[in-house]
Amino acid sequence: MEQSRANIISEVHKNVANLGKNIKKTTGVNVKVAEPANAFGTPIQGSGFVRILMYFIAGILALGIILLAVDQMVTPIFQKGVGSAGFIPMPGSDTTETYWNSFADVGDILVGVPPPNPDSSKKVKTVEVLEGQSSYSITMDVFIEKEYPQDLGGLNQRIFFVMSQTVDNPTLQLSIDNSKNTLFITCFDSNGYQQSVVIDNVPIHTPFRVGVTMSPYAMEGYLNGLLVKTRQLDVMPKTPATGDKIFSTSNIRLKKKTMSTGISVLNVRCFGYVAPAAEMKGRMGDLFGKGSFTKKAFLS
């Protein structure tokens, strides 16, 4: 019985096909005959492309699963942070904030979210990752163009970085001895108590990177991505608070003297955490060259 039905259906298809051919011969009209349905339904145009696309997507997913398995069980594949193990950087893993990419961009940086500014033409630079953080890190590229002692009004250090409410009451300060190339990274507690990391023989006439990591109990000083010195702190330093500023070098003034004369700072990067040594070294690829510090004249 089933074979008889199949024969009848096949005969009907042959007759329909022959009818279409006869109509085309007599009228010139091309009649398309639908392909018979199979167990998977009637074939559709473009199904070959769809299959290739599906195979491609499946291949990517399979490769991703294999890489995840290797990353977890064999060796790191995905780089979860700059300087960490792995080969493929994970998007969105860099939470740092950078400022002062050129001299035109240098200006005071306000810690925290700025208050509403009715004058939208005056955009305020802000750094949010430092606000209220007892553990944080900062790096900056420094160029000492004038190495000779400057007129500082009787003070003995040329100050080129200050973070605080006011210049004379700092939270964090970086400075150079006025008579030699010794660098001081100094933190302060709420009573003005000072604690410093000292780095000797920093470069002159060539850019270098200085970094500092701060935690409630320790402060570290880096030079060109390498850890130079760690200091255990006697008292807990002040944390960056809302309303603090990172002062531009030209605004660091004491006793009517510009304290940063002959020293320029660019490429300031702020971390809301204690950056590990591997990350400090891993970020050295973007150290600004001497050409970035070229300008007509330094402040004098």
C-alpha positions as a Python dict, from the first residue, in 0.01 Angstrom:
ca = {
    (1, 'M'): (0, 0, 0),
    (2, 'E'): (283, 244, 95),
    (3, 'Q'): (472, 162, -222),
    (4, 'S'): (160, 226, -425),
    (5, 'R'): (118, 572, -270),
    (6, 'A'): (484, 657, -333),
    (7, 'N'): (444, 557, -698),
    (8, 'I'): (135, 772, -733),
    (9, 'I'): (310, 1076, -577),
    (10, 'S'): (613, 1028, -802),
    (11, 'E'): (388, 1004, -1108),
    (12, 'V'): (209, 1328, -1008),
    (13, 'H'): (542, 1513, -979),
    (14, 'K'): (647, 1387, -1323),
    (15, 'N'): (320, 1501, -1475),
    (16, 'V'): (347, 1846, -1312),
    (17, 'A'): (703, 1883, -1436),
    (18, 'N'): (605, 1779, -1788),
    (19, 'L'): (312, 2021, -1776),
    (20, 'G'): (545, 2305, -1683),
    (21, 'K'): (775, 2222, -1973),
    (22, 'N'): (484, 2212, -2216),
    (23, 'I'): (351, 2548, -2095),
    (24, 'K'): (698, 2704, -2137),
    (25, 'K'): (721, 2568, -2494),
    (26, 'T'): (378, 2694, -2598),
    (27, 'T'): (359, 3026, -2409),
    (28, 'G'): (720, 3115, -2332),
    (29, 'V'): (633, 3148, -1961),
    (30, 'N'): (882, 2986, -1724),
    (31, 'V'): (699, 2789, -1455),
    (32, 'K'): (903, 2696, -1148),
    (33, 'V'): (821, 2368, -988),
    (34, 'A'): (866, 2353, -612),
    (35, 'E'): (1115, 2100, -486),
    (36, 'P'): (961, 1820, -285),
    (37, 'A'): (988, 1842, 89),
    (38, 'N'): (1225, 1608, 264),
    (39, 'A'): (1260, 1494, 623),
    (40, 'F'): (1417, 1832, 717),
    (41, 'G'): (1164, 2049, 538),
    (42, 'T'): (1177, 2226, 206),
    (43, 'P'): (1527, 2352, 118),
    (44, 'I'): (1564, 2731, 129),
    (45, 'Q'): (1790, 2954, -81),
    (46, 'G'): (2111, 3057, 97),
    (47, 'S'): (2113, 2765, 340),
    (48, 'G'): (2476, 2689, 241),
    (49, 'F'): (2593, 3034, 362),
    (50, 'V'): (2398, 2993, 686),
    (51, 'R'): (2565, 2658, 750),
    (52, 'I'): (2912, 2811, 691),
    (53, 'L'): (2831, 3097, 931),
    (54, 'M'): (2711, 2856, 1198),
    (55, 'Y'): (3024, 2644, 1161),
    (56, 'F'): (3238, 2960, 1195),
    (57, 'I'): (3058, 3070, 1515),
    (58, 'A'): (3082, 2719, 1658),
    (59, 'G'): (3454, 2714, 1583),
    (60, 'I'): (3510, 3046, 1767),
    (61, 'L'): (3315, 2919, 2069),
    (62, 'A'): (3510, 2595, 2074),
    (63, 'L'): (3840, 2787, 2053),
    (64, 'G'): (3729, 3015, 2339),
    (65, 'I'): (3643, 2716, 2557),
    (66, 'I'): (3981, 2557, 2485),
    (67, 'L'): (4165, 2882, 2570),
    (68, 'L'): (3970, 2918, 2895),
    (69, 'A'): (4059, 2562, 2991),
    (70, 'V'): (4427, 2620, 2917),
    (71, 'D'): (4417, 2953, 3107),
    (72, 'Q'): (4273, 2790, 3418),
    (73, 'M'): (4458, 2459, 3420),
    (74, 'V'): (4784, 2494, 3227),
    (75, 'T'): (4922, 2847, 3180),
    (76, 'P'): (4772, 3199, 3184),
    (77, 'I'): (4639, 3304, 2842),
    (78, 'F'): (4427, 3608, 2925),
    (79, 'Q'): (4609, 3910, 3069),
    (80, 'K'): (4397, 4043, 3355),
    (81, 'G'): (4609, 4355, 3404),
    (82, 'V'): (4912, 4536, 3263),
    (83, 'G'): (5225, 4344, 3351),
    (84, 'S'): (5035, 4036, 3468),
    (85, 'A'): (5085, 3692, 3314),
    (86, 'G'): (4906, 3617, 2989),
    (87, 'F'): (4909, 3718, 2625),
    (88, 'I'): (4560, 3844, 2541),
    (89, 'P'): (4461, 4167, 2728),
    (90, 'M'): (4115, 4156, 2881),
    (91, 'P'): (3906, 4458, 2777),
    (92, 'G'): (3798, 4686, 3061),
    (93, 'S'): (4072, 4564, 3296),
    (94, 'D'): (4255, 4900, 3308),
    (95, 'T'): (4087, 5125, 3567),
    (96, 'T'): (4366, 5385, 3588),
    (97, 'E'): (4323, 5748, 3482),
    (98, 'T'): (4585, 5954, 3295),
    (99, 'Y'): (4637, 6330, 3268),
    (100, 'W'): (4875, 6588, 3121),
    (101, 'N'): (4946, 6425, 2787),
    (102, 'S'): (5090, 6755, 2662),
    (103, 'F'): (5180, 7096, 2801),
    (104, 'A'): (4851, 7236, 2671),
    (105, 'D'): (4671, 6979, 2888),
    (106, 'V'): (4855, 7063, 3212),
    (107, 'G'): (4631, 7215, 3479),
    (108, 'D'): (4511, 7155, 3833),
    (109, 'I'): (4332, 6820, 3880),
    (110, 'L'): (4051, 6808, 4133),
    (111, 'V'): (4015, 6494, 4346),
    (112, 'G'): (3657, 6363, 4347),
    (113, 'V'): (3348, 6452, 4149),
    (114, 'P'): (3337, 6826, 4076),
    (115, 'P'): (3042, 7040, 4187),
    (116, 'P'): (2801, 7156, 3915),
    (117, 'N'): (2969, 7417, 3698),
    (118, 'P'): (2732, 7678, 3551),
    (119, 'D'): (2999, 7777, 3300),
    (120, 'S'): (3023, 7468, 3079),
    (121, 'S'): (3305, 7626, 2878),
    (122, 'K'): (3541, 7582, 3174),
    (123, 'K'): (3589, 7209, 3198),
    (124, 'V'): (3737, 7094, 3529),
    (125, 'K'): (3985, 6806, 3527),
    (126, 'T'): (3897, 6551, 3793),
    (127, 'V'): (4039, 6224, 3924),
    (128, 'E'): (3792, 5995, 4097),
    (129, 'V'): (4000, 5680, 4156),
    (130, 'L'): (4201, 5847, 4436),
    (131, 'E'): (3912, 5991, 4636),
    (132, 'G'): (3907, 5849, 4990),
    (133, 'Q'): (4159, 5575, 4904),
    (134, 'S'): (4406, 5483, 5177),
    (135, 'S'): (4582, 5263, 4921),
    (136, 'Y'): (4670, 5416, 4586),
    (137, 'S'): (4951, 5470, 4336),
    (138, 'I'): (5069, 5755, 4113),
    (139, 'T'): (5328, 5764, 3836),
    (140, 'M'): (5455, 6061, 3637),
    (141, 'D'): (5716, 6137, 3373),
    (142, 'V'): (5964, 6403, 3486),
    (143, 'F'): (6220, 6610, 3295),
    (144, 'I'): (6482, 6815, 3482),
    (145, 'E'): (6603, 7078, 3235),
    (146, 'K'): (6776, 7307, 3484),
    (147, 'E'): (6997, 7117, 3725),
    (148, 'Y'): (7159, 7413, 3900),
    (149, 'P'): (7028, 7549, 4234),
    (150, 'Q'): (6735, 7787, 4200),
    (151, 'D'): (6623, 8086, 4407),
    (152, 'L'): (6364, 7928, 4635),
    (153, 'G'): (6342, 8197, 4899),
    (154, 'G'): (6559, 8010, 5146),
    (155, 'L'): (6393, 7668, 5098),
    (156, 'N'): (6611, 7371, 5011),
    (157, 'Q'): (6389, 7158, 4785),
    (158, 'R'): (6244, 7219, 4441),
    (159, 'I'): (5888, 7088, 4461),
    (160, 'F'): (5738, 6960, 4135),
    (161, 'F'): (5435, 6761, 4256),
    (162, 'V'): (5183, 6840, 4529),
    (163, 'M'): (4848, 6679, 4611),
    (164, 'S'): (4656, 6861, 4883),
    (165, 'Q'): (4397, 7129, 4961),
    (166, 'T'): (4672, 7393, 4964),
    (167, 'V'): (5035, 7389, 4853),
    (168, 'D'): (5165, 7461, 5204),
    (169, 'N'): (4971, 7174, 5367),
    (170, 'P'): (5035, 6873, 5141),
    (171, 'T'): (4905, 6518, 5150),
    (172, 'L'): (5172, 6395, 4909),
    (173, 'Q'): (5474, 6585, 4777),
    (174, 'L'): (5759, 6506, 4536),
    (175, 'S'): (6069, 6723, 4528),
    (176, 'I'): (6435, 6746, 4427),
    (177, 'D'): (6719, 6864, 4650),
    (178, 'N'): (6810, 7215, 4534),
    (179, 'S'): (7183, 7136, 4525),
    (180, 'K'): (7192, 6778, 4392),
    (181, 'N'): (6977, 6527, 4203),
    (182, 'T'): (6828, 6350, 4504),
    (183, 'L'): (6452, 6295, 4489),
    (184, 'F'): (6217, 6289, 4788),
    (185, 'I'): (5873, 6128, 4796),
    (186, 'T'): (5708, 6262, 5110),
    (187, 'C'): (5372, 6185, 5269),
    (188, 'F'): (5214, 6375, 5558),
    (189, 'D'): (4973, 6284, 5834),
    (190, 'S'): (4695, 6511, 5962),
    (191, 'N'): (4939, 6677, 6205),
    (192, 'G'): (5198, 6753, 5937),
    (193, 'Y'): (5433, 6469, 6033),
    (194, 'Q'): (5658, 6389, 5735),
    (195, 'Q'): (5786, 6053, 5613),
    (196, 'S'): (5997, 6022, 5298),
    (197, 'V'): (6139, 5776, 5053),
    (198, 'V'): (6471, 5903, 4916),
    (199, 'I'): (6596, 5815, 4565),
    (200, 'D'): (6952, 5922, 4480),
    (201, 'N'): (7095, 6015, 4141),
    (202, 'V'): (6783, 6061, 3933),
    (203, 'P'): (6854, 6144, 3566),
    (204, 'I'): (6923, 6498, 3447),
    (205, 'H'): (6838, 6625, 3094),
    (206, 'T'): (6657, 6303, 3009),
    (207, 'P'): (6299, 6205, 3097),
    (208, 'F'): (6245, 5950, 3372),
    (209, 'R'): (5945, 5802, 3545),
    (210, 'V'): (5892, 5822, 3916),
    (211, 'G'): (5623, 5617, 4084),
    (212, 'V'): (5483, 5596, 4433),
    (213, 'T'): (5256, 5341, 4596),
    (214, 'M'): (5084, 5429, 4920),
    (215, 'S'): (4912, 5211, 5178),
    (216, 'P'): (4825, 5278, 5543),
    (217, 'Y'): (5149, 5119, 5661),
    (218, 'A'): (5401, 5137, 5376),
    (219, 'M'): (5521, 5366, 5097),
    (220, 'E'): (5723, 5255, 4794),
    (221, 'G'): (5932, 5458, 4550),
    (222, 'Y'): (5992, 5351, 4189),
    (223, 'L'): (6235, 5484, 3930),
    (224, 'N'): (6176, 5391, 3565),
    (225, 'G'): (5947, 5103, 3659),
    (226, 'L'): (6183, 4946, 3912),
    (227, 'L'): (6125, 4940, 4286),
    (228, 'V'): (6402, 5139, 4456),
    (229, 'K'): (6295, 5162, 4818),
    (230, 'T'): (6015, 5062, 5056),
    (231, 'R'): (5950, 5248, 5379),
    (232, 'Q'): (5739, 5119, 5665),
    (233, 'L'): (5532, 5409, 5796),
    (234, 'D'): (5529, 5510, 6159),
    (235, 'V'): (5187, 5676, 6138),
    (236, 'M'): (4904, 5654, 5887),
    (237, 'P'): (4927, 5927, 5621),
    (238, 'K'): (4637, 6143, 5507),
    (239, 'T'): (4419, 5996, 5235),
    (240, 'P'): (4328, 6197, 4924),
    (241, 'A'): (4002, 6372, 5009),
    (242, 'T'): (3728, 6543, 4813),
    (243, 'G'): (3846, 6892, 4727),
    (244, 'D'): (4216, 6802, 4719),
    (245, 'K'): (4405, 6901, 4407),
    (246, 'I'): (4699, 6776, 4211),
    (247, 'F'): (4855, 7116, 4143),
    (248, 'S'): (5006, 7197, 3807),
    (249, 'T'): (5380, 7264, 3833),
    (250, 'S'): (5338, 7636, 3764),
    (251, 'N'): (5091, 7667, 4056),
    (252, 'I'): (5329, 7522, 4314),
    (253, 'R'): (5435, 7849, 4477),
    (254, 'L'): (5570, 7924, 4824),
    (255, 'K'): (5697, 8260, 4950),
    (256, 'K'): (5605, 8404, 4609),
    (257, 'K'): (5851, 8165, 4444),
    (258, 'T'): (5768, 7904, 4181),
    (259, 'M'): (5909, 7589, 4338),
    (260, 'S'): (5918, 7379, 4020),
    (261, 'T'): (6146, 7606, 3816),
    (262, 'G'): (6326, 7410, 3543),
    (263, 'I'): (6130, 7089, 3606),
    (264, 'S'): (5842, 6962, 3391),
    (265, 'V'): (5590, 6685, 3462),
    (266, 'L'): (5373, 6505, 3208),
    (267, 'N'): (5182, 6176, 3175),
    (268, 'V'): (5046, 6157, 3529),
    (269, 'R'): (4870, 5824, 3590),
    (270, 'C'): (4653, 5758, 3897),
    (271, 'F'): (4568, 5413, 4033),
    (272, 'G'): (4299, 5345, 4291),
    (273, 'Y'): (4506, 5059, 4432),
    (274, 'V'): (4863, 4964, 4516),
    (275, 'A'): (5011, 4881, 4176),
    (276, 'P'): (5230, 4568, 4187),
    (277, 'A'): (5591, 4579, 4072),
    (278, 'A'): (5509, 4381, 3755),
    (279, 'E'): (5254, 4642, 3650),
    (280, 'M'): (5491, 4932, 3719),
    (281, 'K'): (5751, 4769, 3495),
    (282, 'G'): (5494, 4663, 3235),
    (283, 'R'): (5374, 5020, 3181),
    (284, 'M'): (5719, 5159, 3098),
    (285, 'G'): (5646, 5132, 2728),
    (286, 'D'): (5463, 5466, 2732),
    (287, 'L'): (5739, 5673, 2897),
    (288, 'F'): (5740, 6012, 2726),
    (289, 'G'): (6050, 6091, 2524),
    (290, 'K'): (6253, 6410, 2534),
    (291, 'G'): (6063, 6551, 2238),
    (292, 'S'): (5741, 6553, 2440),
    (293, 'F'): (5902, 6795, 2686),
    (294, 'T'): (6025, 7039, 2424),
    (295, 'K'): (5883, 7389, 2455),
    (296, 'K'): (6011, 7741, 2400),
    (297, 'A'): (6098, 7818, 2761),
    (298, 'F'): (6059, 7681, 3109),
    (299, 'L'): (5907, 7889, 3384),
    (300, 'S'): (6167, 8104, 3554),
}
